[in-house]
Amino acid sequence: MDGVTVIDHPLVQHKLTIMRDKETSTASFRRLLREISTLLCYEVTRNLDLTTKQIETPLATIDSPTLEGKKLVFASILRAGNGLLEGMLDLVPAARVAHIGLYRDHDTLQPVEYYFKAPENLADRLIIVVDPMLATANSAIAAIDKLKERGARNIRFLCLLAAPEGLERFCSSHPDVPVFTAAIDNQLNEKGYIVPGLGDAGDRMYGTK
């Protein structure tokens, strides 16, 4: 599918398999999500723009590569997005953070917004939106809509798992936003959950139901 990158690194796939296992504990799931998010962040930031700056090593003066432009923004779709956010901040600690509070109405499967807080000057920054699951894509689409309303123009979406139905809907709604995921699963069930999936990422991360 155009605009979709599946990150098939062996370590990503190995950790994802453990996370899928229903016997994996809350503590292990949370740790693995943080670990895998660092690997996913490595891939989603692979082609960032670089410039050079002059520095002095202990032996010589050189023009050395450095990131160009304003600092990145990681936009977490609450609450499960924070599981990916923490590992990404380990890799890019200077990134700015946006929080987008959305929950899914279990009857209509539509997103309900309850919180939004983002840095200024979104138009001048690369925004990486994170949420472990791209299922119906309703929450992801709503989050991107909100960011674009605030001026964001350069956006990428990063998730752990995606459903074909959600990918199709997301790419139709926001064809300019590339998607990065560790796996594309088979389908959604009648309740809007990804199958085979790994269950509710937020519940498994925080030990809730």
C-alpha positions as a printed Julia matrix, in Angstrom:
209×3 Matrix{Float64}:
   0.0     0.0    0.0
   1.41    3.39  -1.0
   2.59    5.47   1.93
   2.8     2.53   4.33
   6.1     1.15   5.65
   6.21   -2.16   7.52
   9.2    -2.24   9.87
  10.26   -5.89   9.66
  13.5    -5.72  11.64
  14.06   -9.09  13.4
  14.24   -7.53  16.86
  10.96   -5.69  16.26
   9.22   -8.86  15.13
  10.64  -10.92  18.01
   9.51   -8.44  20.65
   6.11   -8.08  18.99
   5.56  -11.84  19.19
   6.18  -11.79  22.94
   3.81   -8.85  23.34
   1.05  -10.68  21.46
   1.2   -13.64  23.88
  -1.72  -13.37  26.33
   0.49  -14.83  29.08
   2.94  -11.91  28.93
   2.72   -9.94  32.18
   1.81   -6.28  32.48
   5.35   -5.4   33.55
   6.89   -7.29  30.62
   4.41   -5.83  28.14
   5.19   -2.3   29.32
   8.95   -2.91  29.12
   8.72   -4.48  25.66
   6.58   -1.62  24.35
   9.22    0.85  25.49
  11.99   -1.21  23.89
  10.17   -1.71  20.6
   9.24    1.97  20.4
  12.93    2.89  20.35
  13.46    0.59  17.38
  10.4     1.96  15.59
  11.56    5.53  16.26
  14.87    4.71  14.62
  13.04    3.79  11.41
  10.48    6.6   11.36
  13.27    9.19  11.74
  15.63    7.55   9.24
  15.44   10.31   6.6
  15.46   13.43   8.76
  17.09   16.47   7.16
  20.69   17.12   8.13
  22.99   20.09   7.97
  26.55   20.5    9.26
  28.16   22.45  12.05
  31.8    23.09  12.76
  33.12   21.42  15.89
  36.5    20.64  17.37
  37.34   17.05  18.2
  40.36   16.41  20.43
  42.42   16.12  17.23
  40.95   18.38  14.54
  38.27   20.87  13.44
  35.57   19.31  11.24
  32.19   20.04   9.68
  29.99   17.37  11.22
  26.35   16.34  10.56
  23.58   17.62  12.83
  19.79   17.72  12.6
  18.37   20.65  10.65
  15.34   22.72  11.56
  13.2    23.02  14.67
  12.97   20.2   17.18
  10.66   17.25  16.48
   7.24   16.9   18.03
   6.02   13.53  19.27
   2.23   13.59  19.5
   0.8    10.89  21.75
  -2.82    9.78  21.38
  -3.77    9.15  25.0
  -3.56    6.93  26.81
  -1.86    4.03  25.04
   0.28    6.33  22.9
   2.35    7.13  25.97
   3.76    3.61  25.87
   5.43    4.41  22.55
   6.24    7.97  23.58
   8.49    7.0   26.49
  10.85    4.88  24.42
  11.0     7.47  21.66
  11.99   10.15  24.16
  14.82    7.89  25.28
  16.17    8.17  21.73
  15.26   11.85  21.11
  15.13   13.47  24.55
  15.02   17.01  23.16
  11.78   16.41  21.23
   8.71   18.47  22.07
   5.58   16.56  23.11
   1.92   16.97  22.24
  -0.88   15.11  23.99
  -4.16   14.35  22.23
  -6.85   12.93  24.49
  -9.26   10.71  22.57
 -11.29    7.7   23.66
 -13.38    5.38  21.55
 -17.1     5.18  22.22
 -17.64    1.42  22.4
 -21.13    1.68  20.91
 -20.42    3.91  17.92
 -16.63    3.27  17.65
 -16.27    7.03  17.09
 -13.59    9.08  18.86
 -14.48   11.51  21.63
 -11.96   14.28  22.32
 -11.29   15.33  25.9
  -7.83   16.95  25.82
  -5.4    18.66  23.45
  -2.09   20.34  24.28
   0.67   20.95  21.73
   3.79   23.1   21.26
   3.62   26.29  19.22
   4.76   26.65  15.61
   3.57   23.23  14.46
   3.83   24.36  10.85
   7.62   24.51  11.17
   8.11   21.1   12.77
   7.94   17.43  11.87
   5.21   15.83  13.96
   5.25   12.08  14.61
   1.87   10.91  15.89
   2.0     7.72  17.96
  -0.66    5.19  18.94
   0.0     1.44  19.29
  -3.08    0.34  17.35
  -4.47    1.56  14.02
  -7.79   -0.32  14.09
 -10.8     1.57  12.74
  -8.48    4.61  12.29
 -11.18    6.91  13.7
  -8.99    8.2   16.53
  -5.92    8.55  14.31
  -7.85   10.51  11.69
  -9.36   12.78  14.35
  -5.9    13.42  15.83
  -4.42   14.33  12.44
  -7.42   16.57  11.73
  -6.8    18.43  14.98
  -3.07   18.86  14.3
  -3.74   20.17  10.79
  -6.25   22.64  12.21
  -3.38   23.95  14.38
  -1.17   24.4   11.3
   0.77   21.12  11.14
   1.92   20.27   7.62
   4.67   17.66   8.0
   3.19   14.65   9.81
   4.02   10.95  10.12
   1.97    8.29  11.91
   3.63    5.48  13.86
   1.83    2.44  15.27
   2.63   -1.05  16.45
  -0.18   -2.88  14.64
  -2.54   -1.91  11.84
  -5.68   -3.45  10.37
  -6.21   -3.37   6.58
  -9.56   -1.61   7.04
  -7.99    1.09   9.19
  -5.07    1.6    6.84
  -7.38    2.03   3.86
  -9.54    4.56   5.67
  -6.57    6.47   7.11
  -4.75    6.7    3.77
  -7.94    7.87   2.06
  -8.47   10.6    4.67
  -4.84   11.72   4.91
  -2.91   10.55   1.84
  -0.12   13.02   2.66
   0.67   11.33   6.0
   2.97    8.29   5.74
   2.3     5.37   8.07
   4.94    3.26   9.8
   3.92    0.03  11.51
   5.49   -3.2   12.77
   2.75   -5.41  11.28
  -0.45   -5.4    9.24
  -2.81   -7.96  10.76
  -5.71   -9.84   9.18
  -8.83   -7.86   9.97
 -11.06   -6.15  12.52
 -13.64   -8.1   14.5
 -17.22   -6.95  15.11
 -16.1    -4.88  18.11
 -13.44   -3.02  16.14
 -10.44   -4.87  17.59
  -7.49   -5.98  15.46
  -7.29   -9.75  14.86
  -5.07  -11.57  15.76
  -3.73   -8.4   17.4
  -2.62   -8.28  21.01
  -5.76   -7.14  22.81
  -6.27   -3.62  24.15
  -2.81   -2.06  24.32
  -3.76    0.42  27.02
  -5.3    -2.25  29.23
  -2.32   -4.55  28.82
   0.13   -1.74  29.49
  -1.58   -0.45  32.62
  -3.24   -3.62  33.93
  -6.78   -2.29  33.54
  -9.95   -3.6   31.94
